[in-house]
Amino acid sequence: MEPGEPGEPGEAAWRGPGGGPLGGRSLLELAVATGVAAWATWAVLLMPGFRRVPLRLQVPYQPSGPQQAANALALLRGRSGKTVDLGSGDGRLVLEAYKQGLRPAVGYELNPWLLCLSHYWAWKAGYHGKVSFLKKDLWKVNLSDCHNVIVFLAPSVKPPLATKLLAELPDEARVVAGRFPFPSWTPTSTLGQGLEQVWAYDMKEVRRAAQSSAEGSRV
């Protein structure tokens, strides 16, 4: 093809600001710039709050989908009492919990940008001042007054989190886990399939099973 001739029909060409095709060096510069932009997004939006948390306990932000959120709230339907989302991200689950009558509804999140986003969505929904989003490390929060706990976290943090929940939650509490179940707990109920599946755990039953297991191991 001669210089200046158009490409084949349907063939898109990368072109620079002047309209000319980008050369290999320009494409490389574009790729580098894209990578830098992605890293900057991570560094500015997602990294804050992780710095003081041990690596094995860090939880990357992964927003829950509409069906995941609906399934999680369905397993809390008819319940009452303080409801918390551990690692609340953009706050959508806290807002849905409040809409369902679960109050007070609280989200714990370390990332300041996600907290700002949560407050924005609360304001836009007309719930400003009615729900709470707190910049607190979920590992340091006392959960003894919580009756409903939502957990959309990575599988690597589930074992240490299970220990914390067993130590602090009252028997009447229910824990709803999304994406990944607690590996050592037997769920009271479950809803959905694949990526949309969620699991509910009643702490009284979890403790009873743990006690039975401990007694069996001593025999």
C-alpha positions as CSV (number, residue, x, y, z in Angstrom):
1,M,0.0,0.0,0.0
2,E,1.4,3.4,-1.0
3,P,1.8,6.1,1.7
4,G,-1.3,8.1,2.1
5,E,-3.7,5.5,0.7
6,P,-6.6,4.5,2.9
7,G,-6.6,1.1,4.6
8,E,-8.8,-1.8,3.9
9,P,-12.6,-1.2,4.6
10,G,-13.3,-1.7,8.3
11,E,-9.7,-1.4,9.3
12,A,-9.1,1.1,12.0
13,A,-5.7,2.8,12.1
14,W,-4.1,4.4,15.2
15,R,-3.5,8.0,14.3
16,G,-1.8,10.9,16.1
17,P,-3.1,14.4,16.8
18,G,-2.2,15.5,13.3
19,G,-4.1,12.7,11.7
20,G,-1.1,10.7,10.6
21,P,-0.7,7.0,11.5
22,L,1.2,6.3,14.8
23,G,4.6,4.6,14.4
24,G,6.1,1.9,16.6
25,R,7.7,4.4,18.9
26,S,4.4,6.4,19.3
27,L,2.5,3.2,20.1
28,L,5.1,2.3,22.7
29,E,4.8,5.7,24.3
30,L,1.0,5.4,24.3
31,A,1.2,2.0,26.0
32,V,3.6,3.4,28.6
33,A,1.3,6.4,29.2
34,T,-1.7,4.0,29.7
35,G,0.3,1.9,32.2
36,V,1.3,5.0,34.1
37,A,-2.3,6.2,34.2
38,A,-3.5,2.8,35.5
39,W,-0.8,2.8,38.2
40,A,-1.7,6.4,39.2
41,T,-5.3,5.4,39.6
42,W,-4.3,2.6,41.9
43,A,-1.8,4.8,43.8
44,V,-4.3,7.6,44.3
45,L,-7.6,5.9,44.6
46,L,-7.0,2.4,45.9
47,M,-3.8,2.3,47.8
48,P,-4.5,4.8,50.6
49,G,-5.5,3.0,53.7
50,F,-3.6,-0.2,52.8
51,R,-0.2,1.2,54.0
52,R,-0.9,0.5,57.7
53,V,-2.5,-2.9,57.1
54,P,-0.3,-6.1,57.0
55,L,-0.1,-7.5,53.4
56,R,-1.9,-10.7,54.2
57,L,-4.9,-8.8,55.6
58,Q,-5.2,-6.3,52.8
59,V,-8.4,-6.4,50.8
60,P,-8.5,-5.1,47.2
61,Y,-11.6,-3.2,46.2
62,Q,-14.0,-5.2,44.1
63,P,-17.5,-3.7,43.8
64,S,-20.4,-6.1,44.3
65,G,-22.7,-6.6,41.4
66,P,-26.5,-5.8,41.5
67,Q,-27.5,-9.5,41.8
68,Q,-24.8,-10.2,44.4
69,A,-26.1,-7.3,46.5
70,A,-29.7,-8.4,46.1
71,N,-28.9,-11.9,47.2
72,A,-27.0,-10.7,50.2
73,L,-29.8,-8.5,51.3
74,A,-32.3,-11.3,50.7
75,L,-30.6,-13.4,53.3
76,L,-31.0,-10.5,55.8
77,R,-34.7,-9.9,55.0
78,G,-36.9,-9.8,58.1
79,R,-34.0,-9.2,60.5
80,S,-33.2,-6.1,62.6
81,G,-30.4,-4.5,64.5
82,K,-27.1,-2.9,63.7
83,T,-25.8,-3.9,60.3
84,V,-22.2,-3.4,59.2
85,D,-20.4,-3.9,55.9
86,L,-16.7,-4.8,56.5
87,G,-14.8,-3.1,53.7
88,S,-17.8,-1.2,52.4
89,G,-16.1,0.1,49.2
90,D,-18.5,2.5,47.5
91,G,-21.2,2.0,50.1
92,R,-23.9,0.4,47.9
93,L,-24.6,-2.5,50.3
94,V,-24.9,-0.1,53.3
95,L,-27.5,2.0,51.4
96,E,-29.4,-1.1,50.3
97,A,-29.4,-2.4,53.9
98,Y,-30.8,0.9,55.1
99,K,-33.5,0.9,52.4
100,Q,-34.5,-2.6,53.7
101,G,-34.9,-1.3,57.2
102,L,-31.7,-2.6,58.7
103,R,-30.7,0.3,61.0
104,P,-28.3,1.6,62.0
105,A,-26.4,0.8,58.8
106,V,-22.7,1.3,58.9
107,G,-19.8,0.8,56.5
108,Y,-16.2,0.5,57.6
109,E,-13.6,1.5,54.9
110,L,-10.0,2.8,55.0
111,N,-9.8,4.2,51.5
112,P,-10.6,8.0,51.7
113,W,-11.7,8.2,48.1
114,L,-14.1,5.3,48.4
115,L,-15.5,7.0,51.6
116,C,-16.1,10.2,49.6
117,L,-17.8,8.2,46.9
118,S,-20.0,6.5,49.6
119,H,-21.0,9.9,51.1
120,Y,-21.9,11.1,47.6
121,W,-24.1,8.2,46.9
122,A,-25.8,8.6,50.3
123,W,-26.4,12.2,49.6
124,K,-27.8,11.5,46.1
125,A,-30.1,8.9,47.5
126,G,-31.4,11.2,50.2
127,Y,-29.8,9.3,53.0
128,H,-27.1,11.8,54.1
129,G,-26.9,11.7,57.9
130,K,-29.0,8.5,58.0
131,V,-26.2,6.0,57.2
132,S,-22.6,6.0,58.5
133,F,-19.4,5.5,56.6
134,L,-16.4,5.4,59.0
135,K,-12.7,5.4,58.2
136,K,-11.8,2.5,60.5
137,D,-9.7,-0.6,60.1
138,L,-12.1,-3.5,60.2
139,W,-9.6,-5.6,62.2
140,K,-9.7,-3.0,65.0
141,V,-13.4,-2.4,65.1
142,N,-15.3,-4.0,68.0
143,L,-18.3,-5.9,66.6
144,S,-19.9,-7.0,69.8
145,D,-23.0,-4.8,69.2
146,C,-23.5,-5.9,65.6
147,H,-26.4,-8.2,64.6
148,N,-25.9,-8.3,60.8
149,V,-22.5,-8.4,59.2
150,I,-21.9,-8.3,55.4
151,V,-18.5,-9.6,54.2
152,F,-17.5,-9.3,50.5
153,L,-13.8,-10.0,51.1
154,A,-11.0,-12.1,49.5
155,P,-10.6,-15.8,50.6
156,S,-7.2,-15.1,52.2
157,V,-8.7,-13.0,55.0
158,K,-11.6,-15.3,55.8
159,P,-9.8,-17.6,58.3
160,P,-8.5,-14.7,60.5
161,L,-11.8,-12.9,60.1
162,A,-13.7,-16.0,61.3
163,T,-11.6,-16.0,64.5
164,K,-12.5,-12.3,65.1
165,L,-16.2,-12.8,64.4
166,L,-16.4,-15.8,66.7
167,A,-14.7,-13.9,69.5
168,E,-16.9,-10.7,69.2
169,L,-20.3,-11.3,67.6
170,P,-23.4,-12.1,69.8
171,D,-25.1,-15.5,69.3
172,E,-28.0,-13.7,67.6
173,A,-25.8,-12.3,64.8
174,R,-25.9,-13.4,61.2
175,V,-22.9,-13.1,58.8
176,V,-23.5,-12.9,55.1
177,A,-20.5,-13.6,52.9
178,G,-20.3,-12.9,49.2
179,R,-18.0,-14.3,46.5
180,F,-16.2,-16.7,48.8
181,P,-17.6,-18.7,51.8
182,F,-15.9,-19.1,55.1
183,P,-14.0,-22.4,54.6
184,S,-14.4,-23.8,58.1
185,W,-18.1,-22.8,58.7
186,T,-21.3,-24.6,57.6
187,P,-23.8,-22.1,56.2
188,T,-27.3,-21.8,57.5
189,S,-28.5,-21.0,54.1
190,T,-27.2,-20.0,50.7
191,L,-28.6,-18.2,47.6
192,G,-27.5,-17.8,44.0
193,Q,-25.0,-19.7,41.9
194,G,-21.5,-19.0,40.6
195,L,-20.3,-15.4,41.1
196,E,-23.7,-14.4,42.4
197,Q,-23.7,-16.9,45.3
198,V,-23.9,-15.7,48.9
199,W,-23.8,-17.6,52.2
200,A,-25.5,-16.9,55.5
201,Y,-24.1,-18.0,58.9
202,D,-25.9,-17.8,62.2
203,M,-23.3,-17.4,64.9
204,K,-25.2,-19.6,67.4
205,E,-25.0,-22.5,65.0
206,V,-21.4,-21.7,64.1
207,R,-20.4,-21.8,67.7
208,R,-22.3,-24.9,68.4
209,A,-20.5,-26.7,65.5
210,A,-17.1,-25.4,66.6
211,Q,-17.8,-26.6,70.2
212,S,-18.9,-30.1,68.9
213,S,-15.8,-30.3,66.7
214,A,-13.5,-29.3,69.7
215,E,-15.2,-31.9,71.9
216,G,-14.8,-34.6,69.3
217,S,-11.1,-33.9,68.8
218,R,-10.5,-34.4,72.5
219,V,-12.1,-37.8,72.5
